[in-house]
Amino acid sequence: MASDTLIEAQNLTKKYDDFVAVGNIDFQVYKGECVGFLGPNGAGKTTTIKMIHCVLPPFSGSLTVAGMSVSSKPREIKKMIGVAPQEDNLDPDFTVLQNLLVYARYFDIPKPVALKRSEELLKFIQLEEKRGVIIGQLSTGMKRRLILARALINEPQILLLDEPTTGLDPQARHLIWDKIRTLKKQGVTIILTTHYMDEAAALCDRTLIMDNGK
């Protein structure tokens, strides 16, 4: 493993009974780069992301993050990673700010630190004026931005973005793109899945094309 290799997969496979979701793929992700997994729905992109985040165990092959195996060091790996999932899983009963503060508890972030980070992140994603608003009153674009902010609460070294701009209008998409570029400049390693060619071209240093789990 080269010193600047942060994530490495060899013959990585995920099967469900006879269905192969991801079949014998190899890839590396290097520190500080933005890598796109590009392909149609059902190509295996989200499954790959979930294996990197130690949510799904690989069926076979090897997958390491910062030299640690996802099979043996899931807790340590999860601390390094921020995830913005495809689905909106914000808590509808909480305000914008409360969503960030509650999520910070999963990482044992002390409350004063969590509050400071949350305020900074709301400024970063341009939602500070919405801090006391409940989730149901946000537009789809605002929710996507909040999901991105939540993914950054633990100051991750690696950011996993699963279809970050699906369903957004062009203005909302470009706002998310600007934030991703800023994070990359700050040295965050980013993996994003997308089926938009223009998104991959605009943001990624490299793209890995996935189709039918290959």
N, C-alpha and C positions, 0 to 999 in steps of 0.2 A: 504493500500500500504506500503510494507516494505521500510525501509529507503534507502536500496541499490537498490530498484527496479527503473529502469530508464524509461522503457517502459512497459505498461501493456494493454493487450487486453482482453475484456470479451465479448463473443458472437458476435465477430466482423464479420459483413456480408457486402458484396458488391454484389448488383444485377444490371443487365442491363435487363430491362423488365422481361422476364421469365428465363433468364440465370443467374445462381448463380456462380459468379467468385470466391468468398470467402464465405464459409458458416459456420457461428457460431463458429469461432475459438477462443481459449483462449491461451494466452502465456504471459510470462514475459521475459524481458531482464534486466540483472543486470549490474550495473556500472562496466566498465573495462573488460567485457568479450567479446568474439567473438562468436556470434551465427550464425549458418548456417541454411538457409532455403533450404532444399534439396528436389528435385523432378523434374519430367519431365517438358518439355515445356507445358504451359497451365495449370499448377497445381494451379496457383494463387499467385505465389511468387512475381512477379513484381507488381501485384495489391496491395498486402499487403505493399510492400515497398512504393508505391505511397501514400497509406493512412497514413503511418507513417510520410511521408514528407509533408502531407497536400496538396497534388496535387489532390488527389481524395477524395471526402467526403465519409465516411462510409454510407451505407444504413441503418444499425441499429447496435446495440451493442455499447460498449464504447471502446475508444482508448485514452490513456493518455501518454504523454511524459513529464518526470520530473514533474509529478503531474498535468500537464495542458492538458485540452481536446483539441484534434485536431480540434474540431468543433468551439471552442470559442477563441482559442489562436494560430491561425496558424502563425501569423507574428513572435511571440516570439519563437515558436518551430523551424521555418525555420532558425532562427539565430544560433541555436545550432547544426544544422545538415549540414553535407557535403554529397553530392550525386555524385557517379560515375555511370551514367546510362549505360545500355547495348549498346545503339546505339552511334555511333560516331557523336556527335553534336558540335564538335569544329568548329570555324569559319574559313573557308578555305581561306578567304581573308587576314587574319592576320598571323603574325609570332607566333612562340611558346610563346615568352614573352608577346606579345600583347594579346594573348588569356587569359593569367592569369590576366593581368592588367585590361582589359575590364570587366572580370567577377567580379573582386574585387569591381567595382563600384556598383554592386547590393547590396553590404553589407555596402555601404558608408564608405569603408576603405580609409583613406587619402592616396593620391598618394605616398608620400615618404614611408609610411608603406607598401603599396601594392608592391612597387618596391623591398623593402628589403625582404619581404616574398616571392615574386616571385623568386628572385635570390636564396634564401635558398631552396625553393622547387625544383627548377631546378637542384640544386646540389644533393638534396635528391633522386630524381628519375633518376639521371645521364643523364641529358639532357642539362647541362649548355652550352655545345659546339653547341647546336642546337638552342640557344635562338633567333637568327635572321632568322631562316629558316621558310618558309611558310609551312602550314600544309600538303599540297599535296606531299611534299618531304619526309615525315616521313613514316617509316614502320608501320604496324598495331600495333606491340608491343610498339613502341614509342608513338603512339597516345593513347594507353591504359594507359601508364604511365603518359602522360600529363593530361588525364581526371582525373586520381587519384590526381595529383598535384592540379588541379583546384578545386577539391572537398575539398582540405585542406586549401584553401586560407583564409577562415574565421575562421581558428583554431577551427574546430567543436569539440564538446564533443562526438557527435555520427556520425559515418561514415556509410553510406549505399552504399554497393557495389553490383550492379546488374550484375551477370555473369561477374566478372572482368577479367577472362582469356579466355573467349570463342574465339576460332579461333587463339589462339597464339601457337607458337612452344614451346617445353619443356623449352628451355633456357629463353624465354621471360616470360613464366608462373612463373618459379622459381624466377625470378627477382621481379615480382609483389608480390609473396608470401613473399619474404624477407622484402619488404617494409611494408606489412600488419603486419608481426610479430613485426617489429620495432615500428609501430604505437600503437600496443596493449601494448607493454612494456611501452610506454609513457602515458598509461592510457586512450587511446581513446576507447570508446565502439563501437564495429563493428558488423554490421549485413551484412552477405553476402548471396546472392542467388547463387546457383550453381546446375548443374546436374552432377557434377563430384564427385564421392564418395571419391577419393583420395584427392581432394582439401578440402573437408569438414573435412576429417580425419587429414590432415596436419595442418589446421589452426584453427579449431573451438573447443571451450570448450564444446559446446553442439550443437546438430543438431535437428531441427524440421522438420519432414518429411511431405511434402505437396503432396496431390494428389487429383485432381478434387475439389479443393477449400476446402478440409478438412484437 
